[in-house]
């Protein structure tokens, strides 16, 4: 027979476990529906992209450095996959995929109206939405693929954690996440090769912290790549790309 004292101990442990589980579930639910508001640095960055959208599209977006990662991604998706392109810019990644798999369904989100005009030209049958990608509100299990190509350099890791929980929510089981960013631990305003003297605020992120967030959200890394990129000032930044499965 179990003594009363042991019963109380068991009940106490179960209660603590329930409280932890409830707190975690509430936090995840809040993250799914939490809306984030742009600060002044982000507004300056979006204005720069509006001013130089065409220049970006004709230069950075045409780089072939990442084609190998796109080709590997193409091997993993079906012809009629439903794809969400976050911070899509001129839809350079989506259009690359679409040229190889014309039946792909593309939805793109970006805050730069000028970028979206070019995106619509590049993927005429795509659906493009002028919205903050941090505030996505799609239904659960909507997409087969989420593309987050160099959107991470414009947000903090704290914001990425919120977005990642939303991405997990809208991805189907075994859905894929394409993620790319620059490795580092600094954040600052920078001049770029396409924006003359106008500035963009950039976040560099540590590899281990990004990988931990992926792991904590139950994403399995299928493949990863590291590419060197020569900056305008002669510095070399490390671009990291991850293909992950939900």
C-alpha positions in Angstrom: 0.0 0.0 0.0 1.3 3.5 -0.9 1.7 5.8 2.1 0.0 9.1 2.1 3.3 11.0 2.2 4.4 9.2 -1.0 1.1 10.0 -2.7 1.6 13.7 -1.9 5.1 13.6 -3.3 3.9 12.0 -6.5 1.1 14.6 -6.8 3.5 17.4 -6.2 5.9 16.2 -8.9 3.0 15.8 -11.4 1.7 19.3 -10.5 5.1 20.8 -11.2 5.4 18.9 -14.5 1.9 20.1 -15.5 2.9 23.8 -14.7 6.1 23.5 -16.8 4.2 21.9 -19.7 1.4 24.5 -19.5 3.9 27.4 -19.4 5.7 26.0 -22.5 2.5 25.5 -24.4 1.2 29.0 -23.6 4.6 30.5 -24.7 4.5 28.6 -28.0 0.9 29.7 -28.6 1.8 33.3 -27.9 4.7 33.0 -30.4 2.4 31.8 -33.1 0.1 34.8 -32.9 2.6 37.5 -31.6 2.8 40.5 -33.9 6.1 42.4 -34.1 6.4 46.0 -34.9 9.2 47.6 -37.0 11.7 49.9 -35.2 13.5 52.8 -36.8 16.5 50.7 -38.0 14.2 48.4 -39.9 12.3 51.3 -41.5 15.6 52.7 -42.8 16.5 49.3 -44.1 13.2 48.8 -46.0 13.5 52.3 -47.5 16.9 51.4 -48.8 15.6 48.3 -50.4 12.7 50.3 -52.0 15.2 52.8 -53.3 17.6 50.2 -54.8 15.3 47.3 -55.6 16.1 47.2 -59.3 19.8 47.5 -58.6 19.6 44.6 -56.1 17.7 42.5 -58.6 20.3 43.1 -61.4 23.3 42.4 -59.1 23.0 40.5 -55.8 19.9 38.5 -56.9 21.7 37.2 -60.0 24.7 35.8 -58.1 25.2 32.1 -58.9 27.0 31.4 -55.6 24.0 29.6 -54.2 22.8 27.6 -57.2 24.1 24.4 -55.8 22.0 24.8 -52.7 18.9 25.5 -54.9 19.6 22.4 -57.0 19.9 20.2 -53.9 16.6 21.7 -52.6 14.9 20.9 -55.9 15.7 17.2 -55.4 13.8 17.2 -52.2 10.5 18.9 -53.2 7.6 17.7 -55.4 6.6 19.3 -58.6 3.4 20.8 -57.2 4.7 21.8 -53.7 3.2 24.7 -52.0 6.0 27.1 -51.2 6.2 30.2 -48.9 9.1 32.6 -49.6 9.7 34.9 -46.6 11.5 38.2 -47.2 11.3 37.1 -50.8 12.8 40.3 -52.3 12.6 40.0 -56.1 11.8 36.3 -55.7 15.2 35.2 -57.1 15.1 31.9 -55.2 11.5 31.1 -56.0 11.9 31.9 -59.7 15.0 29.6 -59.8 12.9 26.8 -58.4 9.9 27.6 -60.5 11.9 27.5 -63.8 12.9 23.9 -62.9 9.5 22.9 -61.5 6.9 25.0 -63.2 3.9 23.6 -61.2 5.2 24.9 -57.9 2.8 27.2 -56.0 4.6 30.3 -54.8 3.5 32.8 -52.1 6.0 35.6 -51.3 6.1 38.1 -48.5 8.2 41.2 -48.3 8.0 44.7 -46.8 9.5 46.3 -49.8 6.8 47.3 -52.3 9.4 47.9 -55.1 10.9 44.4 -54.5 7.4 42.8 -54.8 6.8 44.6 -58.2 9.9 42.8 -59.5 9.0 39.5 -57.8 5.6 39.6 -59.7 7.5 40.0 -63.0 9.8 37.1 -62.1 7.0 34.8 -61.0 3.8 36.0 -62.7 1.5 33.4 -61.2 2.9 33.8 -57.7 0.9 35.5 -54.9 2.9 38.3 -53.3 2.0 40.1 -50.1 3.3 43.4 -48.7 3.6 42.4 -45.1 6.2 42.0 -42.3 7.3 38.4 -42.6 7.5 38.2 -38.8 3.7 38.4 -38.6 2.7 35.4 -40.8 -0.7 34.0 -39.9 -1.3 31.1 -42.2 -3.2 28.0 -41.2 -1.4 25.0 -39.7 0.1 22.5 -42.2 -0.3 24.8 -45.2 3.1 24.7 -46.9 5.5 22.0 -48.1 8.5 24.4 -48.2 9.4 27.6 -46.4 12.2 29.6 -48.0 13.9 32.0 -45.6 16.8 33.1 -47.9 18.8 35.8 -46.1 15.9 37.1 -44.2 17.5 36.2 -40.9 20.2 39.0 -41.2 17.4 41.5 -40.7 16.2 40.2 -37.3 17.5 39.3 -33.9 17.7 35.8 -32.6 14.9 36.5 -30.2 12.7 37.4 -33.2 13.9 34.4 -35.1 12.8 32.1 -32.3 9.3 33.5 -32.6 9.2 33.2 -36.4 10.6 29.7 -36.2 7.7 28.5 -34.1 5.3 30.0 -36.7 7.2 28.3 -39.5 6.9 25.0 -37.7 3.2 25.6 -37.3 2.5 26.3 -41.0 4.8 23.6 -42.4 3.3 20.2 -43.2 4.8 17.1 -41.6 8.2 16.5 -43.2 8.0 19.9 -44.7 11.3 21.7 -45.6 12.9 24.9 -44.4 15.6 26.6 -46.6 17.5 29.0 -44.3 20.5 31.2 -45.1 22.3 33.9 -43.0 25.8 35.4 -42.3 27.8 33.9 -39.5 29.0 36.2 -36.7 28.0 37.9 -33.5 27.7 41.6 -34.4 24.8 43.9 -35.6 25.3 47.3 -37.2 24.4 49.6 -40.1 26.4 48.8 -43.2 26.8 50.1 -46.8 26.3 47.5 -49.5 27.6 47.0 -53.0 24.1 47.8 -54.4 22.9 50.7 -52.3 25.4 53.5 -52.8 25.6 55.4 -49.5 22.3 54.3 -48.2 22.5 52.0 -45.1 21.1 48.7 -44.2 21.0 47.3 -40.6 22.5 43.8 -40.5 22.5 41.1 -37.9 25.2 38.4 -38.0 24.3 35.2 -36.1 26.5 32.5 -34.4 26.2 29.2 -36.1 25.8 27.2 -32.9 22.9 29.4 -31.6 20.9 29.1 -34.9 21.5 25.3 -34.9 20.2 25.1 -31.3 17.0 27.0 -32.2 16.4 24.6 -35.1 17.0 21.6 -32.8 14.7 23.0 -30.1 12.0 23.4 -32.7 12.4 19.8 -33.8 13.9 20.6 -37.2 16.3 18.0 -38.5 19.2 19.5 -40.5 19.5 17.5 -43.8 22.4 19.5 -45.3 24.4 22.6 -44.6 26.8 24.7 -46.6 29.4 27.4 -45.9 30.3 29.9 -48.6 32.7 32.8 -48.5 31.3 36.1 -49.8 33.6 39.1 -50.7 32.2 42.3 -49.2 32.5 45.7 -50.8 35.2 46.8 -48.3 37.3 43.7 -49.0 36.1 41.8 -45.9 35.0 38.2 -46.4 31.8 37.1 -44.7 30.7 33.5 -44.2 27.3 32.6 -45.6 25.7 29.6 -44.0 22.8 27.7 -45.6 20.7 25.0 -44.0 18.2 22.6 -45.5 16.1 21.3 -42.7 13.1 19.0 -42.3 10.2 19.5 -39.9 
